Amino acid sequence: MSLWIPGPTEVRPEILAECARPAIGHRTEAMSALIARLDPGLRLAFGVDEASPAQVAVHTCSATGLMEAALRGVSGRVLSIVGGAFGRRWHQVAVSTGHDAVALDVPWGDCVGADQLDRALREQGPFAAVTLVCNETSTGARTPLARVADVLAGHPDTLLLVDVVSYLAGGPVEFDRHGIDFCLAGSQKALALPPGLAVFCVSPRYVERAREVEHRGYYLDPLKVLDGHVQRKTPSTPCIPLYYALARQLDDIAAGATLPAGERPADAAAAWRARFDVHARMQARTASWAASRGLELLPSPEHASPTVSCVRSESIDTAGLVAGLKERGFEISNGYGELKNRTFRVGHMGDHTEAELEELLAAADDVLGAG
Ligand SMILES: Cc1ncc(COP(=O)(O)O)c(C=O)c1O
């Protein structure tokens, strides 16, 4: 079965082999070296400037764990942008961690507008932090971070917490340029690893403010995890096989090993850009295929995610398409929650190739019949 759901996604055999390495102790020099090996690749993934004081780190938990960890370092009111299931989840996490959290609702498939966000910050603030899901996996809508950064520049005391769970390693993140304070992702999406590990990047001002927060918890205390990472020690036993897998994947991306045969990037930064180009092309191809079948994406073209296409499917038998593809060896997803049977989602993320996408689309044509 070829996995095209919007995560977990297909994992290359080379990565699976990394997970099968012999066990090592987590309080060893080998483990410290493995942790240190991750930083250059993660800094490229998060788009951290070379001289930036921002810090990257890794934790053994799923992405939801880091949504909670991010908020455990925030004291004060939170504004949660909710344009889909994962924006809603972050709002629920904020409420469950005792924050006075206000939801800023956006129609599913849409992205928050600059005026709408600015008005909410001015009229309902002050807020200690804004939570945003950059790439809404339930709707396939990607919010342009430059737009949010511009608004937040006018509210300099408000931290910007961003979920790039299904986007990191599928499109460029510009952590410093967009004034992000806490950015997080999980391993099983566009990084194309098995699930179980989460990665994040923090600004110095997030860290400063978090140090003032008492009772940040233990396992999800963001500073305990960060300080451990910086010292090349984890506060508790990490999922070591996934550390090997992440290190290998970051090395492979930087070397261009996941690019189409023949593409030879000049350096690591060029290799990352070329990877993002592949995802942009897969998005464009999926949208043009959908159009050829008389179907449209749920988000407007400028908000279409490079990693998850959410296609409106009221005019076809959505469940039949999903089932027919499964019979042919391809797994895609029906719509999420209230979008079930009204949309379907294709996760063209991670290490999927354009040639493989053609096979999937041909199989979809086969299921749908001559159009
Ligand atoms: C955008 C987004 N945020 C958060 C999550 C939660 O991730 P996890 O299930 O790894 O906790 C997901 C999972 O699909 C997601 O797509």
The ligand as an SDF file (V2000), in Angstrom:
LIG
                    3D

 16 16  0  0  0  0  0  0  0  0999 V2000
   -1.4420   20.6030   11.6210 C   0  0  0  0  0  0  0  0  0  0  0  0
   -1.3930   19.5410   12.6710 C   0  0  0  0  0  0  0  0  0  0  0  0
   -1.1390   19.9020   13.9420 N   0  0  0  0  0  0  0  0  0  0  0  0
   -1.0730   18.9970   14.9130 C   0  0  0  0  0  0  0  0  0  0  0  0
   -1.2890   17.6510   14.6660 C   0  0  0  0  0  0  0  0  0  0  0  0
   -1.2110   16.6780   15.7800 C   0  0  0  0  0  0  0  0  0  0  0  0
   -0.1260   15.8300   15.5720 O   0  0  0  0  0  0  0  0  0  0  0  0
    0.1060   14.5280   16.4470 P   0  0  0  0  0  0  0  0  0  0  0  0
   -1.0260   13.6110   16.1060 O   0  0  0  0  0  0  0  0  0  0  0  0
    1.4230   14.0550   15.9720 O   0  0  0  0  0  0  0  0  0  0  0  0
    0.0770   14.9140   17.8680 O   0  0  0  0  0  0  0  0  0  0  0  0
   -1.5560   17.2380   13.3680 C   0  0  0  0  0  0  0  0  0  0  0  0
   -1.8130   15.8200   13.0500 C   0  0  0  0  0  0  0  0  0  0  0  0
   -2.3160   15.4570   12.0170 O   0  0  0  0  0  0  0  0  0  0  0  0
   -1.6030   18.2080   12.3400 C   0  0  0  0  0  0  0  0  0  0  0  0
   -1.8350   17.8570   11.0790 O   0  0  0  0  0  0  0  0  0  0  0  0
  1  2  1  0
  2  3  1  0
  2 15  2  0
  3  4  2  0
  4  5  1  0
  5  6  1  0
  5 12  2  0
  6  7  1  0
  7  8  1  0
  8  9  2  0
  8 10  1  0
  8 11  1  0
 12 13  1  0
 12 15  1  0
 13 14  2  0
 15 16  1  0
M  END
$$$$
